Amino acid sequence: MLSSPHEDKAVSVTTRQERGALVLAVSGDLDVDSVPPLGLALTAAAAEGAGPVVVDLSGVGFADSTTVNVLLQSHTALGDRLRLAAPSPFMQRLIGMIGLDSALPVLPSVDEAIDAVLPS
């Protein structure tokens, strides 16, 4: 197996309930080898519950196209329940560069993502 240039930053996905929302706090570098825990957490969120699902991206140092694909697939399953929050500087650049914010709601903080009333 080829080693990732980012493998020194292990991925962590921590889930918590906060004010009726499921918050997934993601940290580390996400790539084809390390993104599965996020995908599994989002799949579980789609199968359970009905409130907002907020992906806290403040701890993400790197993400590749596999990560974007996981987020877009999750949006298909979760619809307007999925919100991205507090993107790190790298994620802000990635989101802006590919226009991900035109497909998914991206909010500046977890609190704003939880409280957001999104158009249907």
C-alpha positions as CSV (number, residue, x, y, z in Angstrom):
1,M,0.0,0.0,0.0
2,L,1.3,3.5,-0.8
3,S,1.6,5.8,2.1
4,S,-0.3,9.0,2.2
5,P,1.7,12.2,2.6
6,H,-0.8,13.1,5.3
7,E,-0.9,9.9,7.3
8,D,0.8,11.5,10.3
9,K,-2.5,13.2,11.1
10,A,-4.9,10.5,12.0
11,V,-8.6,11.1,11.3
12,S,-11.0,11.4,14.1
13,V,-14.8,11.7,13.9
14,T,-16.4,12.5,17.2
15,T,-20.2,12.6,17.4
16,R,-22.3,14.4,20.0
17,Q,-25.9,15.6,20.3
18,E,-26.3,19.3,20.7
19,R,-29.7,21.1,20.8
20,G,-31.5,18.6,18.7
21,A,-28.7,18.2,16.2
22,L,-26.1,15.5,15.6
23,V,-22.6,17.2,15.4
24,L,-19.8,15.3,13.7
25,A,-16.5,16.9,14.7
26,V,-13.9,15.9,12.1
27,S,-10.2,16.3,12.6
28,G,-7.1,15.2,10.6
29,D,-6.4,14.8,7.0
30,L,-9.1,13.2,4.8
31,D,-8.2,11.2,1.8
32,V,-9.2,8.0,0.0
33,D,-7.6,5.9,2.8
34,S,-8.8,7.9,5.8
35,V,-12.3,9.2,4.9
36,P,-14.3,6.0,5.6
37,P,-15.1,6.9,9.3
38,L,-16.7,10.1,8.1
39,G,-18.7,8.2,5.5
40,L,-19.9,5.6,8.0
41,A,-20.9,8.3,10.5
42,L,-22.9,10.1,7.8
43,T,-24.6,6.9,6.7
44,A,-25.6,6.1,10.3
45,A,-26.9,9.7,10.7
46,A,-29.1,9.2,7.6
47,A,-30.5,6.0,9.0
48,E,-31.3,7.5,12.4
49,G,-32.8,10.7,13.7
50,A,-34.5,13.6,12.0
51,G,-32.7,16.7,13.2
52,P,-29.8,18.6,11.5
53,V,-26.5,16.8,10.9
54,V,-23.7,19.3,11.3
55,V,-20.2,18.4,10.0
56,D,-17.7,20.5,12.0
57,L,-14.7,21.0,9.6
58,S,-12.6,23.2,11.8
59,G,-10.1,20.4,12.5
60,V,-9.6,19.3,8.9
61,G,-6.1,20.0,7.6
62,F,-6.5,18.4,4.2
63,A,-9.3,16.8,2.1
64,D,-9.3,15.3,-1.4
65,S,-12.0,14.6,-4.0
66,T,-13.0,11.4,-2.2
67,T,-14.1,13.6,0.8
68,V,-16.1,15.9,-1.5
69,N,-17.8,12.8,-3.0
70,V,-18.7,11.5,0.5
71,L,-20.2,14.8,1.4
72,L,-22.2,15.0,-1.8
73,Q,-23.5,11.4,-1.4
74,S,-24.4,12.2,2.1
75,H,-26.3,15.3,0.9
76,T,-28.3,13.0,-1.3
77,A,-29.2,10.8,1.7
78,L,-29.7,13.6,4.2
79,G,-31.0,16.4,2.1
80,D,-31.4,19.7,3.9
81,R,-30.5,18.1,7.2
82,L,-26.8,18.2,6.2
83,R,-24.8,21.3,7.0
84,L,-21.1,22.0,6.9
85,A,-19.7,24.2,9.6
86,A,-16.6,26.1,10.7
87,P,-14.4,25.1,7.7
88,S,-10.7,25.3,8.4
89,P,-8.7,27.6,6.1
90,F,-7.9,24.6,3.8
91,M,-11.5,23.6,3.6
92,Q,-12.6,27.2,3.0
93,R,-10.2,27.3,0.0
94,L,-11.4,23.9,-1.3
95,I,-15.1,24.7,-0.9
96,G,-14.6,28.1,-2.7
97,M,-12.5,26.6,-5.4
98,I,-14.9,23.9,-6.4
99,G,-18.1,25.7,-5.5
100,L,-19.2,23.2,-3.0
101,D,-21.2,25.9,-1.1
102,S,-23.6,26.1,-4.1
103,A,-24.6,22.4,-3.4
104,L,-24.3,22.3,0.4
105,P,-25.0,24.8,3.1
106,V,-21.7,26.0,4.7
107,L,-22.0,28.1,7.8
108,P,-19.3,29.9,9.8
109,S,-19.9,28.1,13.1
110,V,-21.5,25.0,14.6
111,D,-24.0,27.1,16.5
112,E,-25.1,28.9,13.3
113,A,-25.3,25.5,11.5
114,I,-27.5,24.1,14.2
115,D,-29.8,27.1,14.3
116,A,-30.0,27.7,10.6
117,V,-33.4,27.6,9.0
118,L,-32.6,26.6,5.4
119,P,-34.9,27.1,2.4
120,S,-36.6,23.9,1.3
